[in-house]
Amino acid sequence: MSQAIQQARPAPSSCGTEVKLPLNIGRRTLTTLADEVRSDATFRIPIVDFQGFRHATSTGEKARIADAIVGAFKEVGFVYIKNHGIPDAVVKDTFQKSADFFKQPSDVKNRLAWDDPRANRGYVRTGRERVTQSANVEEIAAMRAKAPDSKESMEIGRDWDKNWKNKWPEESEVPRFKTIMKDFFQTCHELHVSVMSSVAMGLGMQEDFFNTQVNEQYHNLRLLSYPPIKSSLLKQEGQARAGAHSDYGSLTFVFQDSVGGLEVQNPHTKQFHPATPIDGTIVVNVGDLLARWSNDVLRSTLHRVVAPRVPIDDDAYTPARQSIAFFCNPNGGAKIECLPHCHSDLQPRKYQPITTEEYIVGR
């Protein structure tokens, strides 16, 4: 994995234009990310050191990191970011409290059951969900019956919402769970604002372009627990820990444990590749709304969770896996319409304006 991508900063009018010229040094040719990802043999998810954006001493330094982020989002739709500002101890504590919750008896968890898609809050038992790109209710029901996702989750939203309330376990059941999750939600929101600032800058806009459109914390924190499962079951047709899908919102932050299993589709070849866990990094991917906002200049890429790619006998069990996903969204009333510089005579606007809430309800 490369430590950073540093490309020439495009002029604002060239948001949808790719710079693909290689650098020639003697007989050696350094290919660009755009070249590399078009072959499965060289496909990679870039690693970007985000400290250079967070603590930049010059506009040029910020611009280099912004270009790296946007370059990854244009070609892959995914990036690893390191030195992101969330301390390892905070991530570790959040994972521990997540594990403590999922260890609770079924009656404790079921008392907090998810019951309204508009709220999207509460506990989702194993087998209840089937992640898919399909919008057909009957098709989804058939897939859920045949091959439900092998995971359980806990969904948490902003805690001050006027209409929808989070479902918290009692303090005596999982001490400090509520406090830690509320703090982590706020921390991830602040990172979302920062990464969106880098996206704005990388697309040739003012750094604060998105600030007033992502400030309402219209996000979803999802704790995920994948139980041990017989390896042979995950190899059956249509079966996965989480089926192939894209995400709805602006960005998603994925915090992984060491087990692995997340795979990303190469958008150029349609083959899936492991997003191997890397200590100290967050996997960040573009959601459908940001792709739509950018007129598909930025990619919302399919991904899934399967058995890790290590030799496992069919009778053996794939280990338990934990992950935490923070689904970032623009404000509910934010108008998602083609961003400046992301359209031209040769690249006309593809989509009609829509609000975040309208889009999510429609999905």
MARTIZA-858015 format. One record per residue (C-alpha): residue in three letters; x, y, z. Coordinates in steps of 0.02 Angstrom, whole numbers, plus 50000, padded with zeros to 5 digits. Example, Ala and Ser with C-alpha at 12.3 -4.5 7.8 and 13.67 -1.06 7.14 Angstrom:
<rs>
+------+-------+-------+-------+
: rest :     X :     Y :     Z :
+------+-------+-------+-------+
:  ala : 50615 : 49775 : 50390 :
:  ser : 50684 : 49947 : 50357 :
+------+-------+-------+-------+
</rs>
This chain:
<rs>
+------+-------+-------+-------+
: rest :     X :     Y :     Z :
+------+-------+-------+-------+
:  met : 50000 : 50000 : 50000 :
:  ser : 50063 : 50173 : 49957 :
:  gln : 50083 : 50297 : 50101 :
:  ala : 50006 : 50441 : 50004 :
:  ile : 49951 : 50496 : 49833 :
:  gln : 50015 : 50663 : 49774 :
:  gln : 49942 : 50723 : 49610 :
:  ala : 49946 : 50891 : 49523 :
:  arg : 49802 : 50996 : 49586 :
:  pro : 49671 : 51016 : 49447 :
:  ala : 49600 : 51184 : 49402 :
:  pro : 49425 : 51210 : 49472 :
:  ser : 49346 : 51184 : 49301 :
:  ser : 49424 : 51010 : 49284 :
:  cys : 49335 : 50923 : 49428 :
:  gly : 49285 : 50779 : 49318 :
:  thr : 49449 : 50770 : 49222 :
:  glu : 49581 : 50642 : 49265 :
:  val : 49766 : 50676 : 49251 :
:  lys : 49846 : 50513 : 49194 :
:  leu : 50018 : 50561 : 49131 :
:  pro : 50153 : 50454 : 49214 :
:  leu : 50315 : 50525 : 49280 :
:  asn : 50467 : 50462 : 49187 :
:  ile : 50629 : 50447 : 49284 :
:  gly : 50764 : 50369 : 49176 :
:  arg : 50697 : 50200 : 49118 :
:  arg : 50577 : 50184 : 49264 :
:  thr : 50395 : 50234 : 49244 :
:  leu : 50292 : 50281 : 49397 :
:  thr : 50112 : 50242 : 49355 :
:  thr : 49967 : 50340 : 49425 :
:  leu : 49830 : 50270 : 49536 :
:  ala : 49712 : 50280 : 49387 :
:  asp : 49828 : 50161 : 49292 :
:  glu : 49852 : 50041 : 49437 :
:  val : 49671 : 50013 : 49483 :
:  arg : 49622 : 49963 : 49307 :
:  ser : 49709 : 49796 : 49333 :
:  asp : 49662 : 49675 : 49471 :
:  ala : 49845 : 49628 : 49485 :
:  thr : 49890 : 49804 : 49543 :
:  phe : 49725 : 49862 : 49620 :
:  arg : 49744 : 49944 : 49790 :
:  ile : 49652 : 50054 : 49912 :
:  pro : 49764 : 50205 : 49943 :
:  ile : 49824 : 50256 : 50117 :
:  val : 49824 : 50442 : 50152 :
:  asp : 49903 : 50525 : 50303 :
:  phe : 49768 : 50646 : 50356 :
:  gln : 49878 : 50736 : 50482 :
:  gly : 49942 : 50841 : 50338 :
:  phe : 49767 : 50913 : 50317 :
:  arg : 49722 : 50927 : 50501 :
:  his : 49883 : 51017 : 50549 :
:  ala : 49938 : 51094 : 50385 :
:  thr : 50056 : 51242 : 50393 :
:  ser : 50014 : 51300 : 50217 :
:  thr : 49873 : 51297 : 50092 :
:  gly : 49984 : 51195 : 49976 :
:  glu : 50005 : 51059 : 50106 :
:  lys : 49817 : 51048 : 50131 :
:  ala : 49791 : 51045 : 49943 :
:  arg : 49906 : 50895 : 49921 :
:  ile : 49808 : 50793 : 50048 :
:  ala : 49641 : 50851 : 49977 :
:  asp : 49698 : 50796 : 49804 :
:  ala : 49749 : 50626 : 49873 :
:  ile : 49579 : 50600 : 49955 :
:  val : 49482 : 50654 : 49801 :
:  gly : 49596 : 50555 : 49685 :
:  ala : 49558 : 50397 : 49785 :
:  phe : 49372 : 50434 : 49784 :
:  lys : 49372 : 50462 : 49596 :
:  glu : 49462 : 50300 : 49554 :
:  val : 49416 : 50179 : 49694 :
:  gly : 49282 : 50259 : 49802 :
:  phe : 49380 : 50202 : 49956 :
:  val : 49531 : 50262 : 50052 :
:  tyr : 49620 : 50217 : 50213 :
:  ile : 49658 : 50370 : 50320 :
:  lys : 49787 : 50368 : 50458 :
:  asn : 49830 : 50501 : 50588 :
:  his : 49646 : 50547 : 50581 :
:  gly : 49639 : 50620 : 50756 :
:  ile : 49536 : 50488 : 50846 :
:  pro : 49648 : 50412 : 50980 :
:  asp : 49674 : 50223 : 50978 :
:  ala : 49615 : 50216 : 51159 :
:  val : 49447 : 50293 : 51110 :
:  val : 49423 : 50167 : 50970 :
:  lys : 49473 : 50024 : 51086 :
:  asp : 49350 : 50080 : 51222 :
:  thr : 49210 : 50093 : 51094 :
:  phe : 49245 : 49918 : 51030 :
:  gln : 49247 : 49851 : 51207 :
:  lys : 49079 : 49929 : 51250 :
:  ser : 49007 : 49863 : 51087 :
:  ala : 49066 : 49688 : 51134 :
:  asp : 48993 : 49708 : 51308 :
:  phe : 48824 : 49752 : 51233 :
:  phe : 48818 : 49604 : 51114 :
:  lys : 48863 : 49485 : 51258 :
:  gln : 48700 : 49532 : 51345 :
:  pro : 48559 : 49403 : 51354 :
:  ser : 48436 : 49402 : 51209 :
:  asp : 48296 : 49471 : 51316 :
:  val : 48400 : 49626 : 51358 :
:  lys : 48443 : 49657 : 51175 :
:  asn : 48270 : 49617 : 51108 :
:  arg : 48194 : 49743 : 51228 :
:  leu : 48287 : 49874 : 51125 :
:  ala : 48232 : 49805 : 50956 :
:  trp : 48237 : 49912 : 50799 :
:  asp : 48056 : 49943 : 50749 :
:  asp : 48043 : 50091 : 50630 :
:  pro : 48145 : 50123 : 50473 :
:  arg : 48116 : 50311 : 50490 :
:  ala : 48200 : 50308 : 50661 :
:  asn : 48332 : 50178 : 50617 :
:  arg : 48375 : 50154 : 50800 :
:  gly : 48391 : 49999 : 50908 :
:  tyr : 48448 : 49819 : 50905 :
:  val : 48438 : 49711 : 50747 :
:  arg : 48451 : 49525 : 50782 :
:  thr : 48549 : 49402 : 50675 :
:  gly : 48453 : 49356 : 50518 :
:  arg : 48337 : 49508 : 50524 :
:  glu : 48429 : 49606 : 50389 :
:  arg : 48481 : 49571 : 50210 :
:  val : 48590 : 49709 : 50139 :
:  thr : 48563 : 49725 : 49951 :
:  gln : 48554 : 49850 : 49809 :
:  ser : 48378 : 49793 : 49767 :
:  ala : 48231 : 49909 : 49804 :
:  asn : 48100 : 49775 : 49769 :
:  val : 48013 : 49726 : 49931 :
:  glu : 47968 : 49550 : 49874 :
:  glu : 48144 : 49518 : 49808 :
:  ile : 48222 : 49577 : 49971 :
:  ala : 48105 : 49466 : 50073 :
:  ala : 48151 : 49315 : 49966 :
:  met : 48338 : 49349 : 49986 :
:  arg : 48318 : 49373 : 50174 :
:  ala : 48227 : 49207 : 50187 :
:  lys : 48355 : 49114 : 50081 :
:  ala : 48518 : 49195 : 50138 :
:  pro : 48503 : 49325 : 50277 :
:  asp : 48657 : 49422 : 50328 :
:  ser : 48751 : 49335 : 50467 :
:  lys : 48768 : 49479 : 50590 :
:  glu : 48682 : 49576 : 50728 :
:  ser : 48689 : 49763 : 50750 :
:  met : 48646 : 49910 : 50862 :
:  glu : 48591 : 50071 : 50777 :
:  ile : 48619 : 50241 : 50861 :
:  gly : 48571 : 50415 : 50799 :
:  arg : 48591 : 50590 : 50866 :
:  asp : 48528 : 50585 : 51045 :
:  trp : 48437 : 50751 : 51045 :
:  asp : 48323 : 50715 : 50897 :
:  lys : 48148 : 50786 : 50925 :
:  asn : 48057 : 50642 : 50840 :
:  trp : 48162 : 50486 : 50864 :
:  lys : 48243 : 50425 : 51024 :
:  asn : 48390 : 50308 : 51043 :
:  lys : 48364 : 50144 : 51133 :
:  trp : 48492 : 50128 : 51271 :
:  pro : 48525 : 49979 : 51386 :
:  glu : 48514 : 50014 : 51572 :
:  glu : 48674 : 50081 : 51651 :
:  ser : 48677 : 49928 : 51764 :
:  glu : 48674 : 49812 : 51612 :
:  val : 48814 : 49893 : 51510 :
:  pro : 48900 : 50027 : 51616 :
:  arg : 48956 : 50185 : 51522 :
:  phe : 48885 : 50119 : 51358 :
:  lys : 48777 : 50273 : 51327 :
:  thr : 48915 : 50396 : 51374 :
:  ile : 49047 : 50315 : 51266 :
:  met : 48934 : 50298 : 51114 :
:  lys : 48872 : 50478 : 51124 :
:  asp : 49052 : 50540 : 51136 :
:  phe : 49107 : 50429 : 50992 :
:  phe : 48961 : 50491 : 50885 :
:  gln : 49017 : 50671 : 50914 :
:  thr : 49199 : 50630 : 50877 :
:  cys : 49154 : 50546 : 50712 :
:  his : 49043 : 50692 : 50664 :
:  glu : 49190 : 50811 : 50687 :
:  leu : 49299 : 50700 : 50577 :
:  his : 49161 : 50698 : 50446 :
:  val : 49163 : 50888 : 50439 :
:  ser : 49352 : 50885 : 50417 :
:  val : 49353 : 50752 : 50280 :
:  met : 49213 : 50842 : 50188 :
:  ser : 49319 : 50999 : 50195 :
:  ser : 49458 : 50903 : 50108 :
:  val : 49334 : 50842 : 49977 :
:  ala : 49276 : 51020 : 49945 :
:  met : 49454 : 51080 : 49925 :
:  gly : 49500 : 50932 : 49813 :
:  leu : 49353 : 50973 : 49699 :
:  gly : 49411 : 51153 : 49680 :
:  met : 49284 : 51232 : 49799 :
:  gln : 49304 : 51333 : 49958 :
:  glu : 49359 : 51225 : 50104 :
:  asp : 49203 : 51270 : 50205 :
:  phe : 49081 : 51236 : 50062 :
:  phe : 48994 : 51090 : 50151 :
:  asn : 49000 : 51159 : 50329 :
:  thr : 48822 : 51223 : 50338 :
:  gln : 48756 : 51068 : 50248 :
:  val : 48829 : 50937 : 50366 :
:  asn : 48814 : 51023 : 50535 :
:  glu : 48651 : 50944 : 50598 :
:  gln : 48732 : 50774 : 50633 :
:  tyr : 48602 : 50677 : 50533 :
:  his : 48709 : 50521 : 50550 :
:  asn : 48696 : 50340 : 50605 :
:  leu : 48819 : 50246 : 50715 :
:  arg : 48808 : 50058 : 50687 :
:  leu : 48891 : 49932 : 50802 :
:  leu : 48913 : 49764 : 50716 :
:  ser : 48944 : 49590 : 50783 :
:  tyr : 48971 : 49444 : 50665 :
:  pro : 48957 : 49279 : 50758 :
:  pro : 49068 : 49129 : 50720 :
:  ile : 48996 : 49036 : 50572 :
:  lys : 49037 : 48873 : 50485 :
:  ser : 49150 : 48911 : 50338 :
:  ser : 49047 : 48803 : 50219 :
:  leu : 48892 : 48908 : 50252 :
:  leu : 48977 : 49068 : 50194 :
:  lys : 49024 : 48981 : 50031 :
:  gln : 48844 : 48946 : 49985 :
:  glu : 48763 : 49044 : 49844 :
:  gly : 48706 : 49216 : 49899 :
:  gln : 48771 : 49195 : 50076 :
:  ala : 48884 : 49323 : 50159 :
:  arg : 48909 : 49407 : 50324 :
:  ala : 48844 : 49562 : 50234 :
:  gly : 48793 : 49558 : 50050 :
:  ala : 48862 : 49671 : 49914 :
:  his : 48794 : 49848 : 49931 :
:  ser : 48835 : 50032 : 49923 :
:  asp : 48798 : 50155 : 50064 :
:  tyr : 48666 : 50291 : 50058 :
:  gly : 48749 : 50446 : 50129 :
:  ser : 48898 : 50559 : 50103 :
:  leu : 49038 : 50457 : 50181 :
:  thr : 49055 : 50301 : 50287 :
:  phe : 49191 : 50272 : 50416 :
:  val : 49229 : 50089 : 50450 :
:  phe : 49329 : 50036 : 50602 :
:  gln : 49386 : 49854 : 50586 :
:  asp : 49453 : 49726 : 50707 :
:  ser : 49595 : 49611 : 50654 :
:  val : 49486 : 49472 : 50582 :
:  gly : 49450 : 49549 : 50413 :
:  gly : 49321 : 49502 : 50283 :
:  leu : 49276 : 49673 : 50210 :
:  glu : 49295 : 49669 : 50021 :
:  val : 49285 : 49812 : 49896 :
:  gln : 49236 : 49793 : 49714 :
:  asn : 49359 : 49858 : 49587 :
:  pro : 49242 : 49977 : 49494 :
:  his : 49341 : 49951 : 49334 :
:  thr : 49342 : 49759 : 49329 :
:  lys : 49198 : 49716 : 49449 :
:  gln : 49310 : 49596 : 49546 :
:  phe : 49311 : 49603 : 49737 :
:  his : 49470 : 49635 : 49836 :
:  pro : 49503 : 49625 : 50024 :
:  ala : 49509 : 49787 : 50123 :
:  thr : 49637 : 49713 : 50242 :
:  pro : 49632 : 49785 : 50419 :
:  ile : 49776 : 49906 : 50449 :
:  asp : 49811 : 49962 : 50627 :
:  gly : 49775 : 50144 : 50662 :
:  thr : 49677 : 50175 : 50503 :
:  ile : 49495 : 50205 : 50462 :
:  val : 49421 : 50142 : 50299 :
:  val : 49324 : 50285 : 50220 :
:  asn : 49208 : 50265 : 50071 :
:  val : 49096 : 50375 : 49966 :
:  gly : 48908 : 50352 : 49986 :
:  asp : 48773 : 50368 : 49854 :
:  leu : 48725 : 50546 : 49902 :
:  leu : 48901 : 50614 : 49885 :
:  ala : 48920 : 50523 : 49719 :
:  arg : 48757 : 50602 : 49661 :
:  trp : 48811 : 50772 : 49728 :
:  ser : 48970 : 50760 : 49625 :
:  asn : 48880 : 50702 : 49466 :
:  asp : 48967 : 50533 : 49489 :
:  val : 49140 : 50611 : 49481 :
:  leu : 49165 : 50525 : 49649 :
:  arg : 49122 : 50340 : 49655 :
:  ser : 49003 : 50251 : 49772 :
:  thr : 49079 : 50078 : 49763 :
:  leu : 49000 : 49909 : 49801 :
:  his : 49072 : 49816 : 49951 :
:  arg : 49028 : 49664 : 50057 :
:  val : 49083 : 49564 : 50208 :
:  val : 49131 : 49382 : 50180 :
:  ala : 49244 : 49252 : 50260 :
:  pro : 49425 : 49312 : 50271 :
:  arg : 49533 : 49251 : 50127 :
:  val : 49634 : 49125 : 50226 :
:  pro : 49630 : 48936 : 50207 :
:  ile : 49489 : 48872 : 50317 :
:  asp : 49419 : 48697 : 50311 :
:  asp : 49234 : 48687 : 50269 :
:  asp : 49200 : 48607 : 50438 :
:  ala : 49295 : 48742 : 50532 :
:  tyr : 49218 : 48903 : 50594 :
:  thr : 49259 : 49076 : 50530 :
:  pro : 49304 : 49179 : 50685 :
:  ala : 49188 : 49306 : 50764 :
:  arg : 49212 : 49481 : 50694 :
:  gln : 49174 : 49654 : 50760 :
:  ser : 49165 : 49817 : 50666 :
:  ile : 49095 : 49991 : 50691 :
:  ala : 49022 : 50092 : 50547 :
:  phe : 48982 : 50276 : 50556 :
:  phe : 48864 : 50322 : 50415 :
:  cys : 48884 : 50508 : 50381 :
:  asn : 48743 : 50606 : 50301 :
:  pro : 48713 : 50785 : 50247 :
:  asn : 48578 : 50879 : 50342 :
:  gly : 48404 : 50809 : 50314 :
:  gly : 48349 : 50964 : 50218 :
:  ala : 48512 : 50988 : 50122 :
:  lys : 48480 : 51005 : 49936 :
:  ile : 48586 : 50879 : 49841 :
:  glu : 48616 : 50956 : 49671 :
:  cys : 48765 : 50951 : 49555 :
:  leu : 48917 : 51032 : 49634 :
:  pro : 49010 : 51175 : 49548 :
:  his : 49142 : 51117 : 49423 :
:  cys : 49069 : 50939 : 49416 :
:  his : 48973 : 50967 : 49255 :
:  ser : 49010 : 51034 : 49082 :
:  asp : 48946 : 51025 : 48904 :
:  leu : 49032 : 50857 : 48889 :
:  gln : 48977 : 50801 : 49063 :
:  pro : 48799 : 50867 : 49088 :
:  arg : 48705 : 50856 : 49253 :
:  lys : 48637 : 50680 : 49277 :
:  tyr : 48516 : 50705 : 49421 :
:  gln : 48375 : 50817 : 49476 :
:  pro : 48398 : 50906 : 49644 :
:  ile : 48337 : 50808 : 49796 :
:  thr : 48349 : 50828 : 49984 :
:  thr : 48441 : 50704 : 50093 :
:  glu : 48281 : 50654 : 50181 :
:  glu : 48187 : 50627 : 50017 :
:  tyr : 48327 : 50519 : 49951 :
:  ile : 48345 : 50410 : 50105 :
:  val : 48157 : 50385 : 50123 :
:  gly : 48150 : 50338 : 49939 :
:  arg : 48280 : 50203 : 49966 :
+------+-------+-------+-------+
</rs>
